[in-house]
Amino acid sequence: MSNSIIRDKLDRGEFFLAPGIHDMMAAVIANKVGFEIVYGTGYWMTASAYGLPDAGIATYSQMLDRVSTLARTSDAAVIADADTGYGGLLNVHHTVQGYEEAGITAIQIEDQEFPKKCGHTPGKKCVPLEIMTDKIKVACDARKDKKNTLIVARTDIYQAEGFDASIRRGAAFAEAGADIIFVEALTSEDEMRRACDEIDAPMISNMAQGGDTPMRTGEELADIGYACAIYPATTALSAAYATEQALLHLKHQGTNESPDVPMFDFQEFNRLIGFEEVWAFDKKWARDD
């Protein structure tokens, strides 16, 4: 059974936000901080695992491995990016069942042609509306837990056809059975408000640093009308910046010992990653030579 927390929050009308998790170090730190819901970001998990852009290069099997590891590592309910469902209707069916079996609570599928591209980059093309609504219906039917395993339906049509087409698709996705609607890459707060007003379904906002959508706080997004928000780049861009600063200092100063290079405590990270259990096991079972 999937974690019920997202369904419960939606039913109560309680806004929530989820940080993007790009690797398992970020996952265990999110556990420490105490996030109840996290986002398995396709862009950043692909970048961290394979050094590749989010352009439909990572396969279903690769992403299933990544989201399975995240679900195992994280204490939180996981929303996970499943791109286009990795193919046709049969692929969508197996993707949803694979993600659900892996422990994912909310599965995000988008209406781009395959291979897809990051939602805030140029060159996106979308499938006809009826193909995407069929995918949503198949996705909803494939899940075993009809209540708590949620389908997030994303449209990227804005770039090619504009706001009105995005609203039409969002409404059609909701009618097809999607639990949460994701209208990607809106460019103003007015469009964000209108989307939330005109689509009769819980709406999710993508707060991606450097993207097309204006950045807003969780409180502001709730006021606009969103049910929830993801902040997919938070951990990855923060980690990338810290890594660059540390490497520059090491290169130019010949040391990493400096107040200008703050670091996470090594012994605490040992505990977060599970070494205390390893030490306890060794103490119980290791033979003395």
HELIX and SHEET records of a PDB file:
HELIX    1   1 ILE A    5  ARG A   12  1                                   8    
HELIX    2   2 MET A   24  VAL A   33  1                                  10    
HELIX    3   3 GLY A   42  TYR A   50  1                                   9    
HELIX    4   4 TYR A   60  THR A   73  1                                  14    
HELIX    5   5 LEU A   89  ALA A  102  1                                  14    
HELIX    6   6 LEU A  129  ALA A  142  1                                  14    
HELIX    7   7 TYR A  158  GLU A  161  1                                   4    
HELIX    8   8 PHE A  163  ALA A  176  1                                  14    
HELIX    9   9 GLU A  189  GLU A  198  1                                  10    
HELIX   10  10 GLY A  218  ILE A  224  1                                   7    
HELIX   11  11 THR A  234  GLN A  253  1                                  20    
HELIX   12  12 PHE A  266  ILE A  273  1                                   8    
HELIX   13  13 PHE A  275  TRP A  285  1                                  11    
SHEET    1   A 9 PHE A  16  ILE A  21  0                                        
SHEET    2   A 9 ILE A  37  GLY A  40  1                                        
SHEET    3   A 9 ALA A  77  ASP A  81  1                                        
SHEET    4   A 9 ALA A 106  GLU A 110  1                                        
SHEET    5   A 9 LEU A 150  THR A 155  1                                        
SHEET    6   A 9 ILE A 180  VAL A 183  1                                        
SHEET    7   A 9 MET A 203  ASN A 206  1                                        
SHEET    8   A 9 CYS A 228  TYR A 231  1                                        
SHEET    9   A 9 PHE A  16  ILE A  21  1                                        
END                                                                             
